[in-house]
């Protein structure tokens, strides 16, 4: 459904191999007493290293890789004595994208590569398929990921994992530095615990929607998600959808600022909204953005 191919990799690795990921350890490794080969001396703590090996092998023969894996990782949590205590076995979901976004075509050379927003879109579609809407995507600093191109995912305030572009040094360590590598790893158990047994289904609207575009000038370091949250809160029940469709930097926008353009959808089943009602909501949105974000309406 999301265009990803499932892989099942070995559950064995070495601590040295996983150290190349530069990620913090979840606990102590579960070591093998009778390791058959030198590259399989411990149980994995992350799905990504073995999946990156799959990515490297496939990129030798294909222009793109879109893979995922669902499986357990193993470690002794802090405070658990080894080997008397049993290791934790949480389930994880890992996703990797790399290479050309589009297949070769007579329409032109497919030179566009997968980027952060391709992975973010897949994550959002995955959450939508699970009927999870109360999630937050925020900036993150993770040693495995590229600074400024990484994010953390939480659902109902519960941390789920991180995703973004692999750090160049990590990509080089795994020999996948030919093109940007987008990676995600999520804890499945807390994610699935947020699923609801029943979902509400809304009836189709019986009145026409009113569409309106609005452009706000904000500081360059202000996340678009925060702007959207303020717009939704100020818009109230009449505001049904908020879609970011343009980001602009440059003259006449002041230095250190950007323009965010949103398409707003107003609608109610009670009646067809008139211009006066829509203008009142728009005015409330602009005032709220000015007061809470220091935003300015772009002329």
C-alpha positions as CSV (number, residue, x, y, z in Angstrom):
1,X,0.0,0.0,0.0
2,X,2.9,2.4,0.8
3,X,5.1,1.1,-2.0
4,X,7.6,-0.6,0.4
5,X,8.9,-4.2,0.2
6,X,9.2,-6.3,3.3
7,X,12.5,-7.9,4.3
8,X,13.3,-10.3,7.0
9,X,17.0,-10.1,8.1
10,X,19.1,-12.1,10.5
11,X,18.5,-11.3,14.2
12,X,22.2,-11.7,14.8
13,X,24.9,-9.0,14.6
14,X,27.9,-7.8,16.5
15,X,28.2,-4.9,18.9
16,X,30.9,-3.5,16.8
17,X,28.7,-3.5,13.7
18,X,25.8,-1.8,15.5
19,X,28.3,0.8,16.9
20,X,28.6,2.1,13.4
21,X,25.1,3.4,13.7
22,X,26.3,5.7,16.4
23,X,23.0,5.3,18.3
24,X,22.6,5.1,22.1
25,X,22.3,1.6,23.4
26,X,19.0,0.4,24.9
27,X,20.8,-1.9,27.4
28,X,23.4,-4.7,27.5
29,X,23.8,-7.0,24.5
30,X,22.5,-10.6,24.6
31,X,25.7,-12.4,23.6
32,X,25.9,-15.8,21.9
33,X,27.8,-18.5,23.7
34,X,28.3,-20.6,20.6
35,X,28.5,-18.1,17.8
36,X,28.9,-19.9,14.5
37,X,30.5,-17.0,12.7
38,X,32.4,-13.9,13.8
39,X,29.7,-11.6,12.3
40,X,26.9,-13.1,14.4
41,X,28.0,-12.9,18.0
42,X,25.0,-11.1,19.6
43,X,21.3,-10.4,19.1
44,X,20.5,-7.1,17.5
45,X,19.4,-4.0,19.4
46,X,18.3,-2.3,16.2
47,X,16.7,-3.3,12.9
48,X,18.6,-0.7,10.9
49,X,22.2,-2.1,10.6
50,X,21.1,-5.3,8.8
51,X,18.5,-3.4,6.8
52,X,21.3,-1.0,5.7
53,X,23.3,-4.0,4.5
54,X,20.2,-5.0,2.4
55,X,20.1,-1.5,1.0
56,X,23.8,-1.5,0.1
57,X,23.4,-4.8,-1.7
58,X,20.3,-3.8,-3.7
59,X,21.6,-0.4,-4.7
60,X,24.3,-2.2,-6.7
61,X,21.7,-3.4,-9.2
62,X,18.6,-1.2,-8.8
63,X,18.2,2.6,-8.9
64,X,16.1,2.8,-5.7
65,X,15.4,0.9,-2.5
66,X,12.1,1.1,-0.6
67,X,12.1,-1.5,2.2
68,X,10.8,-2.1,5.7
69,X,11.1,-4.7,8.4
70,X,9.0,-5.6,11.4
71,X,10.8,-7.7,14.1
72,X,12.0,-7.9,17.6
73,X,15.2,-6.5,19.1
74,X,16.8,-7.9,22.2
75,X,18.6,-6.3,25.1
76,X,19.0,-6.5,28.9
77,X,17.3,-3.4,30.3
78,X,19.2,-1.5,33.0
79,X,18.8,-3.2,36.3
80,X,18.3,-6.7,34.9
81,X,21.0,-9.1,35.9
82,X,22.7,-11.1,33.2
83,X,22.3,-13.9,32.3
84,X,19.8,-14.8,35.1
85,X,17.2,-12.3,34.0
86,X,15.3,-12.5,30.7
87,X,16.1,-9.9,28.0
88,X,13.5,-7.5,26.7
89,X,12.1,-8.2,23.3
90,X,10.3,-5.1,22.0
91,X,9.0,-5.1,18.5
92,X,10.2,-2.5,16.1
93,X,9.4,-1.2,12.6
94,X,12.2,0.1,10.4
95,X,11.9,1.8,7.0
96,X,14.6,2.7,4.5
97,X,14.3,4.8,1.3
98,X,17.2,5.6,-1.0
99,X,17.8,6.3,-4.7
100,X,15.7,7.7,-7.5
101,X,12.1,8.7,-6.6
102,X,10.7,7.8,-10.1
103,X,11.4,4.9,-12.5
104,X,13.1,5.5,-15.9
105,X,10.7,6.9,-18.4
106,X,10.6,8.2,-22.0
107,X,9.2,11.4,-20.4
108,X,12.7,12.3,-19.1
109,X,15.6,11.2,-16.9
110,X,14.5,10.4,-13.3
111,X,17.1,12.5,-11.5
112,X,15.1,13.4,-8.4
113,X,16.2,11.5,-5.3
114,X,14.2,10.5,-2.2
115,X,14.4,13.1,0.5
116,X,13.1,13.7,4.0
117,X,9.6,14.6,2.9
118,X,9.1,11.4,1.0
119,X,9.7,9.5,4.2
120,X,7.6,11.9,6.3
121,X,4.7,11.3,3.8
122,X,5.0,7.5,4.2
123,X,5.0,7.9,8.0
124,X,1.9,10.1,7.8
125,X,0.1,7.7,5.5
126,X,0.9,4.8,7.8
127,X,-0.6,6.6,10.8
128,X,-3.6,7.6,8.7
129,X,-4.2,3.9,7.8
130,X,-4.1,3.1,11.6
131,X,-6.7,5.9,12.2
132,X,-4.2,7.7,14.4
133,X,-4.6,11.5,14.2
134,X,-3.3,12.7,17.6
135,X,0.4,12.5,16.6
136,X,3.2,15.0,16.8
137,X,6.2,15.4,14.5
138,X,8.9,17.5,16.1
139,X,12.5,18.5,15.5
140,X,15.0,16.0,16.8
141,X,18.7,15.7,17.3
142,X,19.8,12.0,16.9
143,X,23.4,10.9,16.5
144,X,22.4,8.5,13.7
145,X,20.6,11.1,11.6
146,X,21.5,14.3,9.7
147,X,21.2,17.5,11.8
148,X,18.3,19.5,10.5
149,X,16.9,16.6,8.5
150,X,15.5,14.5,11.3
151,X,12.3,14.4,13.4
152,X,10.8,12.6,16.4
153,X,7.4,11.0,16.3
154,X,5.1,10.8,19.3
155,X,1.5,9.6,19.5
156,X,-0.8,11.1,22.2
157,X,2.4,12.4,23.8
158,X,4.1,9.0,23.9
159,X,7.5,8.8,22.1
160,X,7.5,6.3,19.3
161,X,10.8,6.8,17.5
162,X,12.8,9.0,15.1
163,X,13.1,9.3,11.4
164,X,15.1,11.3,8.9
165,X,18.1,11.3,6.6
166,X,21.0,9.1,7.7
167,X,24.0,11.0,9.0
168,X,26.7,11.2,6.3
169,X,29.3,9.6,8.5
170,X,26.9,6.8,9.4
171,X,26.1,6.3,5.7
172,X,29.8,6.2,4.9
173,X,30.4,3.6,7.6
174,X,27.7,1.3,6.0
175,X,28.9,2.1,2.5
176,X,25.6,3.6,1.4
177,X,26.8,7.2,0.8
178,X,26.1,7.4,-2.9
179,X,22.7,9.0,-2.4
180,X,20.7,10.3,0.6
181,X,19.4,7.4,2.8
182,X,16.2,8.0,4.7
183,X,15.7,5.8,7.7
184,X,13.1,5.4,10.4
185,X,12.8,3.1,13.4
186,X,9.7,3.0,15.6
187,X,8.6,1.1,18.7
188,X,5.6,-0.9,17.6
189,X,4.2,-1.9,21.0
190,X,3.5,1.6,22.4
191,X,2.3,2.6,18.9
192,X,-0.2,-0.2,18.6
193,X,-1.4,0.4,22.2
194,X,-2.9,3.7,20.9
195,X,-5.2,2.0,18.4
196,X,-8.9,2.3,19.1
197,X,-11.2,-0.7,18.7
198,X,-13.8,1.4,16.9
199,X,-13.6,4.4,14.5
200,X,-16.1,7.0,13.8
201,X,-17.1,7.5,10.1
202,X,-18.3,10.9,9.1
203,X,-21.1,11.3,6.5
204,X,-20.4,13.0,3.3
205,X,-20.9,16.8,3.4
206,X,-24.2,18.1,2.1
207,X,-23.1,21.8,1.7
208,X,-20.3,23.2,-0.4
209,X,-17.0,24.1,1.1
210,X,-15.4,27.5,1.0
211,X,-11.7,27.6,0.0
212,X,-9.3,30.4,0.9
213,X,-5.6,30.9,0.8
214,X,-3.6,32.7,3.4
215,X,0.1,33.6,3.6
216,X,1.8,34.3,6.9
217,X,5.4,35.7,7.3
218,X,7.1,34.1,10.3
219,X,10.6,33.6,11.6
220,X,12.6,31.1,9.6
221,X,13.2,28.8,12.6
222,X,9.5,28.5,13.4
223,X,8.2,25.0,12.5
224,X,5.3,25.0,10.1
225,X,3.5,22.5,12.4
226,X,3.3,25.2,15.1
227,X,1.8,27.6,12.7
228,X,-0.8,25.0,11.6
229,X,-1.7,24.3,15.2
230,X,-2.4,27.9,15.9
231,X,-4.5,28.2,12.7
232,X,-6.6,25.2,13.6
233,X,-7.2,26.3,17.1
234,X,-8.3,29.8,16.0
235,X,-10.4,28.5,13.1
236,X,-12.6,26.4,15.4
237,X,-15.3,24.1,14.1
238,X,-15.8,25.9,10.8
239,X,-12.2,25.2,9.7
240,X,-12.2,21.6,8.3
241,X,-8.7,21.4,6.7
242,X,-5.4,23.2,6.6
243,X,-2.9,22.5,3.9
244,X,0.5,24.0,3.5
245,X,1.2,24.4,-0.3
246,X,4.0,26.9,-0.5
247,X,7.2,28.0,1.4
248,X,9.0,31.1,0.1
249,X,12.2,32.8,1.1
250,X,13.6,35.9,-0.6
251,X,12.6,39.4,-1.5
252,X,10.5,41.1,-0.3
253,X,10.4,38.7,2.7
254,X,12.9,40.1,5.4
255,X,16.0,38.1,6.1
256,X,15.6,35.4,8.7
257,X,11.9,35.0,7.8
258,X,9.8,32.9,5.5
259,X,6.4,33.0,4.0
260,X,4.1,30.0,4.6
261,X,1.0,29.7,2.4
262,X,-1.9,27.6,3.6
263,X,-5.1,26.6,1.9
264,X,-8.0,26.8,4.3
265,X,-11.2,24.8,3.9
266,X,-14.3,26.1,5.7
267,X,-17.5,24.1,5.9
268,X,-20.5,23.2,8.1
269,X,-23.4,20.8,7.5
270,X,-25.9,23.3,8.9
271,X,-25.8,25.8,6.1
272,X,-23.7,27.3,3.3
273,X,-21.2,29.7,4.7
274,X,-21.3,33.3,3.5
275,X,-18.4,35.7,3.0
276,X,-19.1,37.5,6.3
277,X,-18.8,34.3,8.3
278,X,-15.6,33.3,6.6
279,X,-14.1,36.7,6.9
280,X,-14.7,36.6,10.7
281,X,-12.9,33.3,11.1
282,X,-10.0,34.5,8.9
283,X,-9.7,37.7,11.0
284,X,-9.5,35.6,14.2
285,X,-6.9,33.3,12.6
286,X,-4.7,36.3,11.6
287,X,-5.0,38.0,15.0
288,X,-4.1,34.7,16.8
289,X,-1.1,34.2,14.6
290,X,0.1,37.7,15.2
291,X,-0.3,37.5,18.9
292,X,1.1,34.0,19.5
293,X,3.7,33.7,16.8
294,X,4.7,37.2,15.9
295,X,3.4,36.5,12.4
296,X,2.5,39.0,9.7
297,X,-0.1,38.7,7.0
298,X,1.7,38.7,3.6
299,X,0.1,41.2,1.2
